[in-house]
Amino acid sequence: MSMQQFISSPYTIYDGYNLFCPPQRKVNWSHGVWNRQNILRQSYILWTAVQDRLKTRSRLKKINVISDDCCLLCSNHSETKSHIKTWLNWKVETIDVDAILRWIERSKAGRFRKSLWFAVIASTVYQIWKTRNLLLW
C-alpha cells in the first residue's frame, strides 16, 4: 500500500502497520541459526556468515578500515569467503552456508538429528572464524 492509498482509504491498524513495517521475506535458515542446541555466540557468527556480513579483510578494505586485504594465512590473495574455503581444502560444491542449512532443513532426518547438524555447522563456522581472528591478533 502506498502513502496515497493509505491517506484516501479508511484507517485500519493493519494497513498502518504494513505501511511503516513492510512484510519481511521469509528465510529458510532461521531454524538452523537460532537452534536451541547452538551456543549464542556461535549462532551470532553463523547469522552474520549466512547474511554475508562477516568482516573479512576484503570487506574491511572496501569500507576503508584497512589498506591491505591480503590473507593472513598465505599473504598472497585477497581474503574473501571463497579464499577461506580454498585454504581449508574444502571439497564441497557450495560455499553458501545458507544452502547447507537449507539442505539440512529439507532432509528427512529426525528433529533431534537436524538440530545436532545445525549445532555442528554453527560450531564449525565459529571455530573457523575464531581461528582466523587468532591469526590476526
Secondary structure as the mmCIF struct_conf table of DSSP 4:
data_model
#
loop_
_struct_conf.conf_type_id
_struct_conf.id
_struct_conf.beg_label_comp_id
_struct_conf.beg_label_asym_id
_struct_conf.beg_label_seq_id
_struct_conf.end_label_comp_id
_struct_conf.end_label_asym_id
_struct_conf.end_label_seq_id
HELX_RH_AL_P HELX_RH_AL_P1 MET A 3 SER A 8
BEND BEND1 SER A 9 SER A 9
HELX_LH_PP_P HELX_LH_PP_P1 PRO A 10 TYR A 11
HELX_RH_AL_P HELX_RH_AL_P2 ILE A 13 PHE A 20
BEND BEND2 CYS A 21 CYS A 21
HELX_LH_PP_P HELX_LH_PP_P2 PRO A 22 LYS A 26
BEND BEND3 ASN A 28 TRP A 29
HELX_RH_AL_P HELX_RH_AL_P3 SER A 30 VAL A 33
TURN_TY1_P TURN_TY1_P1 TRP A 34 TRP A 34
TURN_TY1_P TURN_TY1_P2 ARG A 36 GLN A 37
BEND BEND4 ASN A 38 ASN A 38
HELX_RH_AL_P HELX_RH_AL_P4 LEU A 40 VAL A 50
TURN_TY1_P TURN_TY1_P3 GLN A 51 ASP A 52
HELX_RH_AL_P HELX_RH_AL_P5 ARG A 57 LYS A 62
TURN_TY1_P TURN_TY1_P4 ILE A 63 ASN A 64
BEND BEND5 VAL A 65 VAL A 65
BEND BEND6 SER A 67 SER A 67
STRN STRN1 CYS A 70 CYS A 70
TURN_TY1_P TURN_TY1_P5 LEU A 72 CYS A 74
BEND BEND7 SER A 75 HIS A 77
STRN STRN2 SER A 78 SER A 78
HELX_RH_AL_P HELX_RH_AL_P6 LYS A 81 TRP A 87
TURN_TY1_P TURN_TY1_P6 LEU A 88 ASN A 89
BEND BEND8 GLU A 93 GLU A 93
HELX_RH_AL_P HELX_RH_AL_P7 VAL A 97 ARG A 106
BEND BEND9 SER A 107 LYS A 108
HELX_RH_AL_P HELX_RH_AL_P8 ARG A 111 LEU A 136
#
